[in-house]
Amino acid sequence: MEKPYVLGIDIGGTNTVFGVVDARGTILYSGSIKTGKYEEINDYVAALAEGLQGVIAQAGGKDKIKGIGVGAPNGNYFSGCIEFAPNLPWKGTIPLAELISEKVGIPVALTNDANAAAIGEMTYGVARGMKDFIVITLGTGVGSGIVIGGNLVYGHDGFAGELGHVIVRREHGRLCGCGRYGCLETYASATGVARTARELLINRTDESLLRSLNPDEITSKDVFDAAQKGDQLSLEIFNITGKILGEAFADFVAFSSPEAIILFGGLAKSGDLLMKPIKEAMEKNMLKVFQGKTKLLFSQLKESDAAVLGASALGWEIKEAVEI
């Protein structure tokens, strides 16, 4: 018997990454396109379908692919739609699972991108064997996947677990892409770190390596590079970011008592620059009954792999449903 494969697709605010995955969780063939390049959803789906056809051909053709799973911002597992995603070019409700299925001719299931990362971490990563944990994705935005009792939390409408949009600063909070003010995402994402850098450079006169850069073009990578060189302002930016995350994590622990909070995404590569202030603020603000019980971990999977593998797990669910 020929071995079946599934496709996993991770849609990020900047890039869309996809891959053919086998039953052991190995990504055999992969590709990517630029998400933000396509302002019209039909143009995006056409470009994505073209990319998918390439890896499908590498895998031996469409008959080998049993299902496609998609992880996307504001992806609704129940409806297969992306609904009002603030970091994507397309507004409103987009029936993405249906659009991709019609274009490619393979059944498609969709979930939130951070939920997909949590599934990937639970199946293949550092959360293997855990029943209660939270994955926090630190990328263009801040996403989260919450697992309680071994089950991913979707809520009654498919949108549970938007921890990036918990309000952490009510006084003079930053405007978020969701339309509200003070969301965690506006401070703790890669773009949030860059915003903190710009604010400090404007409001302060400290010398900094960042002053040699165009303020409007500063990225979290620039801040990281400067911090690695001992730049005091950049180190302070990471301390500010870590403190805000740690305070938020103390609240998250209070409602689900997870065994671990797992950091995933580009900003998580900052290592101890971010982890140290997170731990300090988290334990300082933790209810006594929870102190010292929740581990802080970095994902063990490659940056793109967790979401692709997690999304691909939805493809296996499609396969099982079809066979039943």
Residue pairs with C-beta under 8 A, 6 or more apart in sequence:
2 60
2 64
3 22
3 23
4 23
4 64
4 65
4 66
4 319
5 20
5 21
5 22
5 28
5 59
5 64
5 65
5 66
6 20
6 21
6 65
6 66
6 67
6 68
6 69
6 312
6 315
6 316
6 318
6 319
7 18
7 19
7 20
7 21
7 52
7 55
7 56
7 65
7 67
7 68
7 69
7 106
7 312
7 315
8 18
8 19
8 21
8 27
8 68
8 69
8 70
8 71
8 116
8 307
8 308
8 309
8 310
8 311
8 312
8 313
8 314
8 315
9 16
9 17
9 18
9 48
9 52
9 68
9 69
9 70
9 71
9 72
9 100
9 308
9 311
10 16
10 17
10 18
10 71
10 113
10 116
10 304
10 307
10 308
10 311
11 35
11 70
11 71
11 72
11 73
11 75
11 82
11 88
11 113
12 35
12 73
12 113
12 139
12 140
12 307
13 35
13 36
13 73
13 87
13 88
13 139
13 140
13 141
14 34
14 35
14 36
14 140
15 32
15 33
15 34
15 35
16 32
16 33
16 34
16 35
16 48
17 30
17 31
17 32
17 304
17 307
17 308
18 30
18 31
18 32
18 48
18 51
18 52
18 55
18 308
19 27
19 28
19 29
19 30
19 31
19 55
19 308
19 312
20 27
20 28
20 29
20 30
20 55
20 56
20 58
20 59
20 65
21 27
21 28
21 308
21 309
21 312
21 315
22 28
23 316
25 123
25 124
25 309
25 312
27 305
27 308
27 309
28 58
28 59
29 55
29 58
29 59
30 55
30 308
31 51
31 52
31 54
31 55
32 51
33 47
33 48
33 51
35 44
35 88
35 89
36 89
37 47
38 44
38 47
38 89
39 89
39 90
40 90
41 90
41 94
41 96
41 99
42 99
44 89
44 90
45 96
45 99
45 100
45 103
46 103
48 100
48 103
49 100
49 103
49 104
52 68
52 104
53 104
56 62
56 64
56 65
56 104
59 65
62 104
62 105
62 106
65 106
65 315
66 315
66 316
66 318
66 319
66 322
67 106
67 107
67 108
67 109
67 314
67 315
67 316
67 317
67 318
67 319
67 322
68 100
68 101
68 104
68 106
68 107
68 108
68 109
68 314
68 315
68 318
69 108
69 109
69 110
69 111
69 116
69 310
69 311
69 312
69 313
69 314
69 315
69 317
69 318
70 96
70 97
70 100
70 108
70 109
70 110
70 111
70 116
70 311
70 314
71 110
71 111
71 112
71 113
71 114
71 115
71 116
71 117
71 307
71 308
71 310
71 311
72 82
72 85
72 88
72 96
72 110
72 111
72 112
72 113
73 82
73 85
73 86
73 87
73 88
73 112
73 113
73 141
73 143
74 82
74 83
74 84
74 85
74 86
74 88
74 112
74 159
75 81
75 82
75 96
75 110
75 111
75 112
75 113
75 115
76 82
76 83
76 110
76 111
76 112
76 157
76 158
76 159
77 109
77 110
77 111
77 112
77 115
77 154
77 158
78 154
78 157
78 158
79 95
79 158
80 95
80 96
80 97
80 98
80 108
80 109
80 110
81 93
81 94
81 95
81 96
81 97
81 110
82 88
82 90
82 93
82 94
82 96
82 110
83 92
83 93
83 94
83 159
84 91
84 92
84 93
86 141
86 176
86 177
86 178
86 179
87 140
87 141
87 177
96 108
96 110
97 108
97 109
97 110
98 108
100 108
101 107
101 108
107 318
107 322
108 318
109 314
109 315
109 317
109 318
110 314
111 119
111 311
111 314
112 143
112 145
112 159
112 161
113 137
113 143
113 307
114 135
114 136
114 137
114 143
114 144
114 145
114 161
115 145
115 152
115 154
115 161
115 310
116 145
116 306
116 307
116 308
116 310
116 311
116 313
116 314
117 135
117 137
117 143
117 145
117 264
117 299
117 306
117 307
117 310
118 127
118 133
118 134
118 135
118 145
118 146
118 147
118 152
118 310
119 145
119 152
119 309
119 310
119 311
119 313
119 314
120 301
120 305
120 306
120 307
120 308
120 309
120 310
120 311
120 313
121 127
121 133
121 135
121 145
121 262
121 264
121 299
121 301
121 306
121 310
122 128
122 130
122 133
122 147
123 309
123 310
123 313
124 301
124 305
124 306
124 309
125 262
125 299
125 300
125 301
125 306
126 260
126 262
126 297
126 298
126 299
126 300
127 133
127 135
127 147
127 260
127 262
130 147
130 259
130 260
131 147
131 148
131 149
131 150
131 259
132 147
132 148
132 149
132 256
132 257
132 258
132 259
133 147
133 258
133 259
133 260
133 261
133 262
134 144
134 145
134 146
134 147
134 163
134 252
134 256
134 258
134 260
134 261
134 262
135 144
135 145
135 147
135 261
135 262
135 264
135 299
135 306
136 142
136 143
136 144
136 163
136 245
136 249
136 261
136 262
136 263
136 264
137 143
137 144
137 145
137 264
137 265
137 307
138 188
138 189
138 190
138 263
138 264
138 265
138 266
138 267
138 268
139 189
139 190
139 265
139 266
139 267
140 189
140 190
140 191
141 164
141 177
141 185
141 189
141 191
142 163
142 164
142 184
142 185
142 188
142 189
142 192
143 163
143 164
144 161
144 162
144 163
144 164
145 152
145 161
146 152
146 153
146 160
146 161
146 163
146 256
146 258
147 153
147 258
148 256
153 160
153 161
154 160
154 161
155 161
163 184
163 248
163 252
164 183
164 184
164 185
164 188
164 189
165 176
165 178
165 180
165 183
165 184
165 185
166 183
166 184
166 248
166 251
167 173
167 180
167 181
167 182
167 183
167 184
168 182
168 183
168 184
168 187
168 244
168 247
168 248
169 181
169 182
169 187
169 244
170 181
170 182
173 181
173 182
173 183
173 186
174 181
174 182
174 183
174 186
174 187
174 192
174 195
175 181
175 186
176 182
176 183
176 185
176 186
177 185
178 185
184 244
184 245
184 248
185 192
186 192
186 195
187 195
187 196
187 240
187 241
187 244
188 241
188 244
188 245
188 248
188 267
189 267
190 219
190 220
190 265
190 266
190 267
191 220
192 241
193 220
193 223
193 237
193 238
193 241
193 267
194 218
194 219
194 220
194 222
194 223
196 237
196 240
196 241
197 210
197 215
197 218
197 222
197 223
197 233
197 234
197 237
198 215
198 216
198 218
200 206
200 233
200 236
200 237
201 208
201 210
201 211
201 215
201 218
201 233
202 215
204 233
206 232
206 233
207 233
208 226
208 231
208 232
208 233
208 234
209 226
209 229
209 231
209 234
210 218
210 222
210 223
210 226
210 231
210 233
210 234
213 222
220 266
220 267
223 234
223 237
223 238
224 234
224 238
224 269
224 270
224 273
226 233
226 234
227 234
227 235
227 237
227 238
227 270
227 273
228 273
235 273
238 270
238 273
238 274
238 277
239 277
241 274
241 277
242 273
242 274
242 275
242 276
242 277
242 278
242 280
242 281
243 277
243 278
243 280
243 281
244 281
245 274
245 277
245 278
245 281
245 282
246 277
246 278
246 279
246 280
246 281
246 282
246 283
246 284
246 285
247 281
247 282
247 285
249 261
249 278
249 281
249 282
249 294
249 296
250 281
250 282
250 283
250 284
250 285
250 286
250 287
250 290
251 285
252 258
252 261
253 261
253 282
253 286
253 287
253 290
253 293
253 294
254 286
254 287
254 290
257 290
257 293
257 294
258 294
259 294
259 295
260 294
260 295
260 296
260 297
261 294
261 295
261 296
261 297
262 297
262 298
262 299
263 274
263 275
263 296
263 297
263 298
263 299
264 298
264 299
264 301
264 303
264 306
265 303
266 303
267 274
268 274
268 298
268 299
269 303
271 298
275 296
275 298
278 296
279 296
282 294
282 296
283 291
283 292
299 306
301 309
